Amino acid sequence: MVHIQHTSPPIQAQAENDDQDKWSSKKYVKNASFVPVLGAPVVQLLDPQPHEHILDLGAGDGILTLDLEKRCKSVVAVDASADMIRAAQEVGCQDARVVDGHDLVDHELANGQFDAVFSNAALHWMKRDPIRVIQGVSKCLKPNGRFVAECGGFMNCAEVRGALHAALRKRGHNPEDYDPWFFPGPKTYRKMLEDNGFQVESMDLIPRLTELSTDIAGWVDTFGFAFLAPIEDEEERKRIVREVQETLSFSCDDGAWYIMYVRLRFKAIKA
Ligand SMILES: C[S@@+](CC[C@H](N)C(=O)[O-])C[C@H]1O[C@@H](n2cnc3c(N)ncnc32)[C@H](O)[C@@H]1O
C-alpha cells in the first residue's frame, strides 16, 4: 500500500536549515545546468515505468525530478537544502521535501513503498556516513526494488580537488577536515551495497571530460564552498579562488573550461 503525499510541505516549514544551507539554486542554474542534462543516461538505466513510485534522493532544483514525473506514477524529491527544495517546488515538482539522506533510515518515507530510488550527482555529498545512507535507501524500497544512481567516483575532479587541497594546506589548514566529498571506487561501493543487502547488477566507473558553463572560479563558488569554510576574510577567499583558477589555467581550451569528471554509475536490487 503506497502512501505518497502529492503536495509538498509549506516552504516556510522547510526554511529552518537556511542558515547552514550553502547551496544556492541561483548559482546552480547559472553554473551547473549541465549536471541534470548529463543525468539522462542514469534516467535511461532507471527505465521508470508508468505504474511506479520513485524517490529522487538529492534532487536539487528538481529538473530531473520533473522528467521522472512524466514517466511514472509519482515521484518524491528529497534534498538536504531548503533553497534547492524551494526551487524544485517553484518549477512544479509535486512532492519535494527537505530531508538529509543520512536521516532517511528513520524517516516516515522509509517504509518500503518505493519501486526505485534514483539519485544523480548527489550521493558523494553524503559523506558523513554513506552506509547509513544506503541503509535508508534500502528501507525506502519494496523487496526487489532498485537503487539506480550516478555519483562522483574514484578520482573525480581530481585536478580541482588537488588545487583546493594545496591552497588550504599552504594556509595551515588540513584540507581533509573540509573536503565534503566521498568518491568511492567501484569495488568499494559494490561491497558497501552487498554488505547491506543489495545485489549489484551493474557498476561502472566512467571518465567524462566535462565542459563547464562557467570558469573554474564559478565552479568553485558553486561546488567548492566547503573548502573555504576555514577562511574568514572575504578577500583571502577570493585570492584562493583566483589561485585555483590560475593553477588550472591549462584546463581552458578555446575559451571553454573543462574538468575531468569520473562518474560511478550503478544499478542494484534490494535482495
Ligand atoms: C550536484 S547537486 C545534484 C542535484 C540533482 N540531482 C541534479 O541532477 O541536478 C547535489 C545535490 O545534493 C544535495 N545534497 C548534498 N548533501 C545532501 C544530503 N546529505 N542529503 C540530501 N541531499 C544532499 C545538495 O543539496 C544538492 O542539491
The ligand as an SDF file (V2000), in Angstrom:
LIG
                    3D

 27 29  0  0  0  0  0  0  0  0999 V2000
   25.0650   18.4790   -7.7750 C   0  0  0  0  0  0  0  0  0  0  0  0
   23.5080   18.5750   -6.9980 S   0  0  0  0  0  0  0  0  0  0  0  0
   22.5510   17.3860   -7.9420 C   0  0  0  0  0  0  0  0  0  0  0  0
   21.0850   17.7370   -7.9700 C   0  0  0  0  0  0  0  0  0  0  0  0
   20.2140   16.9210   -8.9290 C   0  0  0  0  0  0  0  0  0  0  0  0
   20.1670   15.5270   -8.5600 N   0  0  0  0  0  0  0  0  0  0  0  0
   20.6440   17.0850  -10.3610 C   0  0  0  0  0  0  0  0  0  0  0  0
   20.9830   16.0940  -11.0220 O   0  0  0  0  0  0  0  0  0  0  0  0
   20.6380   18.2370  -10.8470 O   0  0  0  0  0  0  0  0  0  0  0  0
   23.7650   17.7610   -5.4610 C   0  0  0  0  0  0  0  0  0  0  0  0
   22.5780   17.8660   -4.5210 C   0  0  0  0  0  0  0  0  0  0  0  0
   22.8190   17.0300   -3.3840 O   0  0  0  0  0  0  0  0  0  0  0  0
   22.2180   17.6580   -2.2720 C   0  0  0  0  0  0  0  0  0  0  0  0
   22.7800   17.1150   -1.0340 N   0  0  0  0  0  0  0  0  0  0  0  0
   24.0220   17.3240   -0.5230 C   0  0  0  0  0  0  0  0  0  0  0  0
   24.1520   16.6820    0.6490 N   0  0  0  0  0  0  0  0  0  0  0  0
   22.9690   16.0540    0.8760 C   0  0  0  0  0  0  0  0  0  0  0  0
   22.4790   15.2300    1.9280 C   0  0  0  0  0  0  0  0  0  0  0  0
   23.2460   14.9410    2.9780 N   0  0  0  0  0  0  0  0  0  0  0  0
   21.2090   14.7550    1.8390 N   0  0  0  0  0  0  0  0  0  0  0  0
   20.4240   15.0650    0.7700 C   0  0  0  0  0  0  0  0  0  0  0  0
   20.8360   15.8560   -0.2400 N   0  0  0  0  0  0  0  0  0  0  0  0
   22.0950   16.3340   -0.1960 C   0  0  0  0  0  0  0  0  0  0  0  0
   22.5380   19.1250   -2.4680 C   0  0  0  0  0  0  0  0  0  0  0  0
   21.7280   19.9490   -1.6790 O   0  0  0  0  0  0  0  0  0  0  0  0
   22.3270   19.2660   -3.9730 C   0  0  0  0  0  0  0  0  0  0  0  0
   21.0270   19.6820   -4.2690 O   0  0  0  0  0  0  0  0  0  0  0  0
  1  2  1  0
  2  3  1  0
  2 10  1  0
  3  4  1  0
  4  5  1  0
  5  6  1  0
  5  7  1  0
  7  8  2  0
  7  9  1  0
 10 11  1  0
 11 12  1  0
 11 26  1  0
 12 13  1  0
 13 14  1  0
 13 24  1  0
 14 15  1  0
 14 23  1  0
 15 16  2  0
 16 17  1  0
 17 18  1  0
 17 23  2  0
 18 19  1  0
 18 20  2  0
 20 21  1  0
 21 22  2  0
 22 23  1  0
 24 25  1  0
 24 26  1  0
 26 27  1  0
M  CHG  2   2   1   9  -1
M  END
$$$$
